[in-house]
Amino acid sequence: MASQPLGVSAETTRRQASQMRRDRLLLRIVLYIVVTAVALMFFAPFFWTITSSLKRIDEVITFPPLIFPQYPTPENYLTVFDKVPFALFYRNTVVITVFSTIGTVVSTTLVAYGFARKRFPGRQLLFILVLSTMMLPGEVTLIPQFLLFRELGWLDTFLPLIVPEFFAVAAFYIFLMRQFLMTIPRDFDEAAMLDGANMFHILFLVLLPLIQPAIITVAILSFLNHWQDFFGPLIYLNSTENLTLSIGLRYFQAMGGYAETAEPREHLLMAASIMATLPCVALFFVAQRHFVQGIVMSGIKG
Amino acid sequence: MQAPASLPSPVARRRWSRRATGEALEGYLLISPWVLGFLIFTLGPMIASLIFSFTHYSMLSPPRFTGLDNYVRAFSGTDRLFYGSLLRTSQFALFFVPLGVAISLGLAVMLNRHLKGTTLYRTLFFIPTLTPAAAATLLWVWLLNPEVGPVNYALESIGVPGPRWLASQEWALHTVVIISIWGSVGGARMIIFLAGLQGVPQELYESANIDGANAWHRFRHVTLPMISPVLFFNLVLGAIAAFRIFTVAFMATGGGPAYATWFYMLHLYTTAFRSLQMGYASALAWIFFVIVLGFTIIQFRLSRRWVYYSGETSGREGQ
């Protein structure tokens, strides 16, 4: 900034103010450029997926690579279903995801309600235990769990992926839900209790509408997690008719290769990827407001 | 918390304690799914895997007790991939954790400037985390293909010779870092930072302004201390996620080239489910657990020096 003469005239103050405004405007423009550049970098691979999924087989292998297909065609989206049992993979993923999400939401809500509202001996200690399982890498329990499910005859079924979710194994969601419940004044419960409501009335009729953002957040996070899960299905599912989308995509990987004789399958893979990603993107668009609000309002404080 | 300090009369006390017992029973009933889940799916398996870790168990014949053999095999270097996989995983974490935290914080700071179109930007940042890791990995395999991939084509057209990425021994690990960062920084981690940033009281910035603080000072002395709890949260979970890196390497490189991306989880998976050495794999799992636990404890210890929990939020949320 320019040095000021002794008597600060109205003129210099005005000039200073406009200089500051210009600086701020410049800063904002730079910020917009940076954000846009970063956003494009994040989006570019996805964009490539979309355009490639519309390419013809000969357009996939051309070099230099084509960004836009010359003859865009939705045909790949249908061919995918002929080449691999894609519809079956889709159905399996939907079944596993829906049931495990229901299990997660129901069980974590009940458990979080218990921790947030009921006083019982050992509550602090048990809650610390919940928090520490959040940091427990699941791999430690993997082998005995696998052997347990083998004993039960559950291998190559959806049960190992669904049943544990009904036992609130996802500690992070208990934590998130409890934090949210703590922000709701107890007056609501107490008023209902005086009217003779039992705990399930209170939870379902009084609190449920109030903790909706948290429930939606947990539902979305859990849905995304199970939909995208790779390790669980890899370990527990074997036969083709039981596979999920994540595992099924490997069929395309196995189909070709970059050898010159191999038939390219990238266009199919991209179409399949788009279809595998679509439910997650759609869910995010529909519920993004609730979702962001849910995380913000739960006041995660580490 | 357990009982009021003074109670008016024995009658009232009895009535109160009956109510308290009822409440405690309700509490136990509500948390019972978690208690059962913890016993069946966490504590039980942990004890079981500790026991298995002292045995030789191939699933074809019953487990045979072998004492400390499995641990000796790992630490003595008989299993030549053990230290190598630990080293690779640490290298991965060393890049992934700080970069991931810094980038998701950076994205959150930008989104917190109330730009027009914030929702659109947030969506664009978010999309990679909505892509299943398996799909994202196969996509990157193509994008980064040294011969026919568009990335190297773009690099060459501006005169930069592209590396061989996943096919190169020096680059493979860094490429896995890039793919993992792309797929994880813009999601819940960024939103958690955003939540932290929005919780910083505006007055603090105003008084910093009066004291003549510039943008960097404001960030360093107001923002960072105020969001240190979420920073810590993201750091701990980011480190745990880093140690567990699996899918990208499993699908894209299979651990290669020349074991350059042979991460610990890949080693554990192969030992357990390819070689069916359940006893040794259990030992690997327990070693892994102790390392992650130790690391987390160190982070918690260190956090006392830099994580700042402001008083006003502890009212209702205190644990």
Interface residues (C-beta under 8 A of the other chain):
Chain A: R28 L31 Y32 V34 V35 T36 V38 A39 L40 F42 F43 P45 F46 W48 T49 I61 F63 P64 P65 I67 S107 L110 V111 Y113 G114 F115 K118 R119 F120 P121 R123 Q124 L126 F127 L129 V130 T133 M135 L136 P137 E139 V140 T141 L142 I143 P144 Q145 F146 L147 L148 R150 P164 F166 F167 A168 V169 I174 Q179 M182 T183 M199 L221 L224 W227 Q228 F230 F231 L234 I235 L245 S246 I247 L249 R250 F252 Q253 Y258 E266 L269 M270 A272 S273 A276 T277 C280 V281 F284 F285 Q288 F291 V292 I295 V296 S298 G299 I300 K301 G302
Chain B: M1 Q2 A20 E23 A24 L25 E26 G27 Y28 L29 L30 I31 P33 W34 V35 L36 G37 F38 I40 F41 T42 G44 P45 M46 A48 S49 F52 M59 L107 M110 L111 R113 L115 T119 L120 Y121 R122 T123 L124 F125 F126 I127 P128 T129 L130 T131 P132 A133 A134 A135 A136 L138 L139 W140 W142 L143 N145 E147 V148 G149 P150 Y153 S157 W182 G186 A188 I191 I192 L194 A195 G196 Q198 G199 P229 V230 F232 F233 V236 L237 I240 F243 R244 F246 T247 F250 M251 M265 L268 A272 F273 M278 A281 S282 A285 W286 F288 F289 V292 T296 V307 Y309 T313 R316 E317 Q319
